[in-house]
Amino acid sequence: LPLNGAVYWKILQAFNETTNRVAAENNVFVIDLGAQMPKSTEYLYDMLHFTVAGAQKVSEIVFEALAPHLAENYQEFKK
């Protein structure tokens, strides 16, 4: 079975769905980059490696999700 973009995406989706399900069952915070990251060659060199623009986009997505979570759940570390 050749591993083209469509096949790779289906595999990644199955992995993400399992990760999200297990996290929900165990009350673990998850940032689902697979759902939030725009699908564009601008952000990826290949199926695995982010470009500089991709790394920037990942950092924006992570910050927007993580900052409120940390502020709400770990107030003792807030300065």
CYANA upper distance limits for C-alpha pairs under 8 A (distance plus 0.5 A):
  2 PRO  CA      7 VAL  CA      8.40
  3 LEU  CA      7 VAL  CA      6.22
  3 LEU  CA      8 TYR  CA      6.53
  4 ASN  CA      8 TYR  CA      6.55
  5 GLY  CA      9 TRP  CA      6.53
  5 GLY  CA     47 MET  CA      8.06
  6 ALA  CA     10 LYS  CA      6.88
  7 VAL  CA     11 ILE  CA      6.86
  8 TYR  CA     12 LEU  CA      6.62
  8 TYR  CA     47 MET  CA      8.36
  9 TRP  CA     13 GLN  CA      6.50
 10 LYS  CA     14 ALA  CA      6.77
 11 ILE  CA     15 PHE  CA      6.82
 12 LEU  CA     16 ASN  CA      6.58
 12 LEU  CA     34 GLY  CA      8.35
 13 GLN  CA     17 GLU  CA      6.51
 13 GLN  CA     34 GLY  CA      7.91
 14 ALA  CA     18 THR  CA      6.74
 15 PHE  CA     19 THR  CA      6.65
 16 ASN  CA     20 ASN  CA      6.54
 16 ASN  CA     32 ASP  CA      7.91
 16 ASN  CA     34 GLY  CA      7.44
 17 GLU  CA     21 ARG  CA      6.59
 18 THR  CA     22 VAL  CA      6.58
 19 THR  CA     23 ALA  CA      6.53
 20 ASN  CA     24 ALA  CA      6.59
 20 ASN  CA     30 VAL  CA      7.48
 20 ASN  CA     32 ASP  CA      8.15
 21 ARG  CA     25 GLU  CA      6.68
 22 VAL  CA     26 ASN  CA      6.70
 23 ALA  CA     27 ASN  CA      6.27
 23 ALA  CA     28 VAL  CA      5.17
 23 ALA  CA     29 PHE  CA      7.25
 23 ALA  CA     30 VAL  CA      7.28
 24 ALA  CA     28 VAL  CA      6.69
 24 ALA  CA     29 PHE  CA      8.39
 31 ILE  CA     62 VAL  CA      7.32
 31 ILE  CA     65 ALA  CA      7.29
 31 ILE  CA     66 LEU  CA      8.34
 32 ASP  CA     36 GLN  CA      6.86
 33 LEU  CA     37 MET  CA      5.77
 33 LEU  CA     58 VAL  CA      7.96
 33 LEU  CA     61 ILE  CA      8.07
 36 GLN  CA     61 ILE  CA      7.87
 37 MET  CA     57 LYS  CA      8.03
 37 MET  CA     58 VAL  CA      7.67
 37 MET  CA     61 ILE  CA      8.22
 38 PRO  CA     43 TYR  CA      8.45
 39 LYS  CA     43 TYR  CA      8.26
 40 SER  CA     44 LEU  CA      7.60
 41 THR  CA     45 TYR  CA      7.45
 42 GLU  CA     51 THR  CA      7.67
 42 GLU  CA     53 ALA  CA      7.39
 42 GLU  CA     54 GLY  CA      7.48
 43 TYR  CA     50 PHE  CA      6.13
 43 TYR  CA     51 THR  CA      5.73
 43 TYR  CA     52 VAL  CA      7.93
 43 TYR  CA     53 ALA  CA      6.10
 43 TYR  CA     54 GLY  CA      4.26
 43 TYR  CA     55 ALA  CA      7.94
 43 TYR  CA     57 LYS  CA      8.26
 44 LEU  CA     48 LEU  CA      7.69
 44 LEU  CA     49 HIS  CA      6.18
 44 LEU  CA     50 PHE  CA      4.86
 44 LEU  CA     51 THR  CA      5.67
 44 LEU  CA     54 GLY  CA      6.68
 45 TYR  CA     49 HIS  CA      6.01
 45 TYR  CA     50 PHE  CA      6.37
 45 TYR  CA     51 THR  CA      6.22
 46 ASP  CA     50 PHE  CA      8.12
 50 PHE  CA     54 GLY  CA      5.39
 50 PHE  CA     55 ALA  CA      6.14
 51 THR  CA     55 ALA  CA      6.62
 52 VAL  CA     56 GLN  CA      6.75
 53 ALA  CA     57 LYS  CA      6.71
 54 GLY  CA     58 VAL  CA      6.63
 55 ALA  CA     59 SER  CA      6.69
 56 GLN  CA     60 GLU  CA      6.85
 57 LYS  CA     61 ILE  CA      6.77
 58 VAL  CA     62 VAL  CA      6.56
 59 SER  CA     63 PHE  CA      6.45
 60 GLU  CA     64 GLU  CA      6.58
 61 ILE  CA     65 ALA  CA      6.83
 62 VAL  CA     66 LEU  CA      6.18
 63 PHE  CA     67 ALA  CA      6.03
 64 GLU  CA     68 PRO  CA      7.73
 65 ALA  CA     69 HIS  CA      7.19
 66 LEU  CA     70 LEU  CA      6.53
 67 ALA  CA     71 ALA  CA      6.63
 68 PRO  CA     72 GLU  CA      6.54
 69 HIS  CA     73 ASN  CA      6.50
 70 LEU  CA     74 TYR  CA      5.77
 70 LEU  CA     75 GLN  CA      7.80
 71 ALA  CA     75 GLN  CA      5.98
 71 ALA  CA     78 LYS  CA      7.40
 74 TYR  CA     78 LYS  CA      7.80
